Structure formats: structure tokens, C-alpha cells
């Protein structure tokens, strides 16, 4: 257990001169806080369904004949090379449902390879006696990202900047596979500790990965109190990474809270607004509140990048929005990764209840006024005004 003797030793080694002007408060118990992070490698697998309709096309006829001749088991989709599709083929994207368990992705050690073939469905591909036919196939793409996400399981040290903690992280520990979901695999291998955080991590990530690997890292910090020799005022300090390479940060109470003061006022307004929303009542009311939330998120990203602190404020607002499911929270949280407000569609501006539309407009105006209205914000506001028939400037 950490005590003031250890704190004094750390101070003597790190900042002996400062120790001359302060007295460690022996009556104030040293508080230990463990900051824990998940180093996550997350992969999403996207399946795009496409269709080619042809008439008297020799290349397509040969391709369809080849697919039909392939050996296949249990109705599995047939892999073909991307180059097999003729350059002049007329390809149409479609919304047909697919059975991904019938797709054998190229993989090594249960890890899908980045480059995948096309997968043709022989059951849906056909050609009649006149030479007219349809080839139905699935195009697979993979996207991978690495994120360092905090595991929220304890109270942090007030005014201690997260970046001061992150710089002490040692991430050499190998990641362990926690999710494998593609084709015939549907495996979830969380230990008890990580299982309790999985929904939280995916909400912060914005989606549930198809392939996920995680290692957990910890930085132990200590909070202590001290008095100035001259004046006797009490202040607080922190030792970051007491079990590794200790760094002293003080005074915490006199530090400008850069995360809070640097946060855009509009983000604070949105966070407050989200907490006040409820998704109870009629279907129309729930739908309108989702539109309102999407509009607020659009305003958040419209005038520039959202910082990590600002994202945390908005995510905290989402977590406390009454009536949102975990999936709905994750879907809305994913909007914070957008580079602009282009994710909005016409439907986002079509409210079922005029009163809900008016509420959205009033909030958006408040947001624009809080930080100084930007052109991107103005465009969103004007679009809502025009769609709903609100003619005021």
C-alpha cells in the first residue's frame, strides 16, 4: 500500500527543489487509482451483394458454366477471381439477403485475409435457353483499426489529464482474440473481466467487430495532499505510473482543467440536451427523437474534428439518454467518427410532430450561438427550416 513516505521518496528523486517548499500532508491518506485501457485491434467484414444481367454474352455464359461445374458442398457459394468478371459487365448493387455461413472466406489461423475473391451463388445464378441470364455474387471487404479505449471501472483523479496517463502505457503485451465471427465461426472468448466491459467498449468504438483482439494495460497513479511552506495553503498532486517510471504532476487543483475549458460550448449543450431526451411513448415520438439526436451529432461534427474529450462528453450523454438500447447508442455513437455531416439524409429532416421539429430547431440555434455560427451549421439549420416550413431567419 502506498504511503506518504513513498511519495516523499518519489518527489526527492523527481523534483527535490519543489520538496523544499512543501510539506506532505501526513493526515490525508494517499489514494491509489488504477487506470486501465484496452488496446483493441478491430476488424469489420462488409458483404456487398451484386447482380449481373446479360444476354447472349459469351464471356458471361462461360463464367456461369464454369461456376455450375464447380464441386460444392452444402450449398456453399463458389469463389471466383475478381478478374473473372468481364470489364464491360453491367453490374447492379442489390439488397438481397445473404447467408454468410455459406461463404468460406480465405483465412489463416481463423483470421480472414485482407484480399478475398468474389463469391457466386449458384442457386440464384441462372441462364435460360435464349442466352439471357443472371449472375448473383457477393463482394467482401475488410477494414481494420487499432484503438486504445479506457475501461471505465473506477473514479479517476480530478484534473489529471488522460494524456499524462496514456504516455506511460506499455503495450507490448500480445493481444488475445476475443471475437471471431465469419462464415462458420461464431466465437466469443472474453474472460470475466473483459466481458463486463464489452458493451461499453463497442459503444465507444461505434460497432461490434467481426474480428477482435484485445490486450489490457494498466497504469497505477497516486493522489496525495501537501501544504505550501509559505502561506500554508493545501494543494493536491499525483504520481503517475508509480509501478513503472514515476512522474509527478502538481498542483492539480491550480491547474487549468484544459479538457473542460477547451471543450466547445456546443458540445456541452449537446451533452446536456441528450441527457434530457426520452425515447418513451409513441413510435412517432421515438422516431423524432432519433432524428433530433442525429441532427445534434451532425452539428457536433459539422464545424471540425471532435476531440476525444468532446466525444466522451457526448458518449456520456448517450449513455444517460433514457430509452436507448445499447445497439441504438452504438449506432449514434458511430456518427462521431464522421468527418462531416454528410451522413444526414432527407428523412432526418422529416419529423412526425411539428413540435419535435421546433424543439430540434431551437436546440440547433442554441448550439450555433454557443460557439459562433459556422457555415456548415447554418446549412443544416436552414435545411430544417425549409423542410418544415419555418420561415424565420
Secondary structure, DSSP 8 states (H G I E B T S, - for coil): ---HHHHHHHHHHH-HHHHTTEEE-TTS--EEEEEEEEEEEEEEEEEEEEEEEEES-HHHHHHHHHHHHS--STT--EEE-GGGS-TT--EEE------GGG----EETTEE-SS--EEE-TTT-EE-TTSEEEEEEEEEEEEEEEEEEE---S---TT--HHHHHTT----S--EEEEEEETTEEEE---HHHHTTHHHHHHHHTS--SEEEEEEEEEEEEEEEEEETTT--EEEEEEE-TTSS-EEEE-STTS--HHHHTS-HHHHHHHHHHHH-B--S-HHHHHHHHHHHHHHHHHHHHTS---HHHHHHHHHHHHTSBT--HHHHHHHHGGGG-SSSTT--GGGG--SSHHHHHHHHHHHHHHHHHH---HHHHHHHHHHHHHHT----
